[in-house]
């Protein structure tokens, strides 16, 4: 098993340390948001409740799912 050691030398680097430690949690948050929007586009379920999604909600969910993937691709990241 590979070992990775992260070193941060000062209090000023706390933001970088927190980002390094929270990376997996951020990916989980983005994945969960994507899955909510997927449910809207696939099943027509409204994000805000149990009623049927409006045409606007369907369009917005689809566009934001595309945007998430474009941004992740620019940073060489994958959601799945």
C-alpha positions in Angstrom: 0.0 0.0 0.0 1.3 3.4 -0.9 2.0 6.1 1.7 1.5 9.8 1.1 2.8 12.4 3.5 1.4 15.9 3.4 3.5 18.6 5.0 2.3 22.1 5.9 4.8 24.3 7.6 2.9 27.2 9.0 -0.4 28.5 10.3 -0.8 30.4 7.0 -1.1 27.1 5.2 -4.1 26.0 7.2 -6.4 26.7 4.2 -4.4 24.3 2.0 -4.3 21.7 4.8 -8.1 21.9 5.2 -8.6 21.6 1.5 -6.3 18.6 1.3 -8.1 16.8 4.2 -11.6 17.7 2.9 -11.1 16.6 -0.7 -13.1 13.4 -0.4 -15.9 15.1 1.4 -16.1 17.8 -1.3 -16.4 15.1 -4.0 -19.2 13.4 -2.0 -21.1 16.8 -1.8 -20.8 17.4 -5.6 -21.8 13.8 -6.3 -24.9 14.1 -4.1 -25.9 17.4 -5.8 -25.4 15.7 -9.2 -27.6 12.8 -8.2 -30.4 15.1 -7.0 -30.3 16.8 -10.4 -30.1 13.5 -12.2 -33.3 12.4 -10.4 -34.9 15.6 -11.7 -33.9 15.0 -15.3 -34.5 11.2 -15.3 -37.6 10.9 -13.2 -39.1 14.3 -13.4 -38.9 14.7 -9.6 -38.8 18.3 -8.3 -35.7 19.2 -6.4 -37.8 21.2 -3.9 -40.4 18.6 -3.1 -42.3 15.5 -4.1 -44.3 17.1 -6.9 -43.4 16.8 -10.6 -40.6 19.0 -11.8 -41.5 22.0 -14.0 -40.0 22.4 -17.5 -37.7 25.1 -16.1 -36.5 22.8 -13.3 -35.7 20.1 -15.8 -33.8 22.5 -18.1 -31.8 24.0 -15.2 -31.0 20.6 -13.7 -29.7 19.4 -17.1 -27.7 22.5 -17.7 -26.0 22.5 -14.3 -25.2 18.8 -14.6 -23.4 19.7 -17.8 -21.7 22.6 -16.2 -20.4 20.5 -13.3 -18.9 18.0 -15.7 -17.3 20.8 -17.8 -15.7 22.4 -14.8 -14.5 19.1 -13.5 -13.0 18.2 -16.9 -11.2 21.5 -16.9 -9.6 20.4 -13.6 -9.0 16.9 -14.8 -11.5 15.4 -12.2 -14.1 12.7 -12.6 -17.3 12.5 -10.7 -17.8 8.7 -10.7 
